[in-house]
Amino acid sequence: MPTGTLASLGVSSDEWLKSLTGEERDAAVVRLHGLLVWAARREVYRRGNGWRVTGPELDDLAFQAAADALVSVLAKLDQFRGESRFTTWAYKFVMFEVSTKLARHFWRRADAPSAPVDWGRLEARLGVQPDQECEGRELLAALVGAIRVALTERQREVFVAIVIEGIPLDALVVQVGSTRNAIYKMLFDARRNLRTALVDGGYLALEHEGT
């Protein structure tokens, strides 16, 4: 944690607002930037491996996220309502910037989107044991068929991207220009439709919860 961060965490919300809008503004902005960098670095290091970001790129991304978050916080000080600590409110801007920048970085480094779907990854997803290989192969074939016929085009894109290709949800949100809630809803609907198709085909028991 950078020098001064622990002390800054103890500053009240009123003190933050007063210092950021008063004569001590420059010093307060420096302290706030330090906090945002600290928060951004913690977040990108926590999430980096799953987003194909490593090494110096993590630090660069964290500093970019903190800088953009700082601009947003300063521009929206009049929107702070005091419903949470000022630092908690400010960290939300960091989380948003980190998610957005990780997603954009992911797509810049991702493989070509036209690559064929690796349906074999579903075998591991199904957890098929060696003594269940025959049944597992049948279930896999049925599931692939259901993905192709029981889902809408958008549901299929979301299911394949998240479940099979392992694309982070926030990256997909940026790629398709949607929202987290919308993607969650499409994934939920896709799983429900697949479960129904497999139950109707006799591949799953009605009470089975997994896909």
Sequence and secondary structure as in RCSB ss.txt:
>XXXX:A:sequence
MPTGTLASLGVSSDEWLKSLTGEERDAAVVRLHGLLVWAARREVYRRGNGWRVTGPELDDLAFQAAADALVSVLA
KLDQFRGESRFTTWAYKFVMFEVSTKLARHFWRRADAPSAPVDWGRLEARLGVQPDQECEGRELLAALVGAIRVA
LTERQREVFVAIVIEGIPLDALVVQVGSTRNAIYKMLFDARRNLRTALVDGGYLALEHEGT
>XXXX:A:secstr
  TTHHHHHTS HHHHHHHHHSTTHHHHHHHHHHHHHHHHHHHHHHHGGGGT  THHHHHHHHHHHHHHHHHHHH
TGGG  SSS HHHHHHHHHHHHHHHHHHHHHHHHS  TTS   TTHHHHHHT  GGGHHHHHHHHHHHHHHHHHS
S HHHHHHHIIIIIS   HHHHHHHHT  HHHHHHHHHHHHHHHHHHHHHTTSS TT    
